[in-house]
């Protein structure tokens, strides 16, 4: 049996079904997008369940244990 305990005070959530862990529940959408490796100028973050709120890069997000977010592309380069 392994001991997979999380450190106290960490919050685990998913973005596009990929799991991430942070130390603080107050984040900006831009910080979460950056954590997921995405450009906040081209994406917004949307909560998958609950109110389904979407957040622009500078908006504050309160992240709870087990939250699920998806990314929404808002801009694409034109050739």
C-alpha positions as a printed NumPy array, in Angstrom:
array([[  0.   ,   0.   ,   0.   ],
       [  1.342,   3.424,  -0.932],
       [  0.817,   6.643,   0.933],
       [ -0.474,   9.105,  -1.685],
       [ -1.52 ,  11.818,   0.761],
       [ -1.643,  15.339,  -0.598],
       [  0.25 ,  18.072,   1.19 ],
       [ -2.041,  20.112,   3.459],
       [ -3.541,  23.141,   1.787],
       [ -3.231,  21.931,  -1.81 ],
       [ -6.17 ,  21.865,  -4.192],
       [ -6.424,  19.444,  -7.101],
       [ -8.596,  20.236, -10.137],
       [ -8.674,  19.47 , -13.851],
       [ -8.359,  21.56 , -16.994],
       [ -9.423,  19.713, -20.149],
       [ -9.255,  16.424, -18.162],
       [ -5.628,  17.022, -17.089],
       [ -5.059,  17.159, -13.331],
       [ -3.28 ,  20.109, -11.697],
       [ -2.524,  21.013,  -8.084],
       [ -2.155,  24.499,  -6.61 ],
       [ -1.413,  25.835,  -3.131],
       [ -3.964,  28.666,  -3.102],
       [ -7.648,  28.617,  -3.988],
       [ -7.592,  32.2  ,  -5.307],
       [ -6.15 ,  32.16 ,  -8.84 ],
       [ -6.575,  34.204, -11.987],
       [ -7.906,  32.478, -15.063],
       [ -4.663,  33.5  , -16.788],
       [ -2.571,  31.716, -14.151],
       [ -4.623,  28.547, -14.563],
       [ -4.362,  28.733, -18.354],
       [ -0.586,  29.235, -18.076],
       [ -0.381,  26.224, -15.763],
       [ -2.145,  24.249, -18.504],
       [  0.364,  25.573, -21.075],
       [ -2.099,  27.787, -22.927],
       [ -1.927,  31.426, -24.038],
       [ -4.481,  33.455, -22.071],
       [ -4.759,  35.88 , -25.014],
       [ -6.24 ,  33.063, -27.102],
       [ -8.291,  31.138, -24.518],
       [-10.837,  31.595, -21.762],
       [-11.439,  29.228, -18.889],
       [-14.927,  27.806, -18.247],
       [-16.197,  25.855, -15.265],
       [-17.568,  22.522, -16.429],
       [-20.175,  22.014, -13.689],
       [-22.211,  24.275, -11.458],
       [-22.908,  27.69 , -12.921],
       [-20.751,  27.093, -16.017],
       [-19.129,  30.501, -15.587],
       [-16.386,  31.513, -18.014],
       [-13.415,  33.635, -17.053],
       [-11.139,  35.973, -18.977],
       [ -7.411,  36.012, -18.128],
       [ -7.522,  38.795, -15.533],
       [-10.589,  37.496, -13.674],
       [-10.288,  35.862, -10.26 ],
       [-11.307,  32.222,  -9.934],
       [-11.894,  30.489,  -6.61 ],
       [-10.736,  26.921,  -7.165],
       [-12.249,  24.127,  -5.075],
       [-11.017,  20.565,  -4.664],
       [-12.229,  18.482,  -7.612],
       [-13.324,  21.392,  -9.824],
       [-13.324,  20.684, -13.541],
       [-12.609,  23.377, -16.13 ],
       [-12.462,  23.395, -19.899],
       [-10.715,  25.842, -22.194],
       [-12.538,  27.831, -24.843],
       [-10.55 ,  29.176, -27.765],
       [-11.49 ,  32.814, -28.356],
       [ -8.948,  33.775, -30.991],
       [ -7.12 ,  32.117, -33.842],
       [ -4.413,  33.419, -36.155],
       [ -5.484,  34.165, -39.702],
       [ -3.248,  33.142, -42.549]])
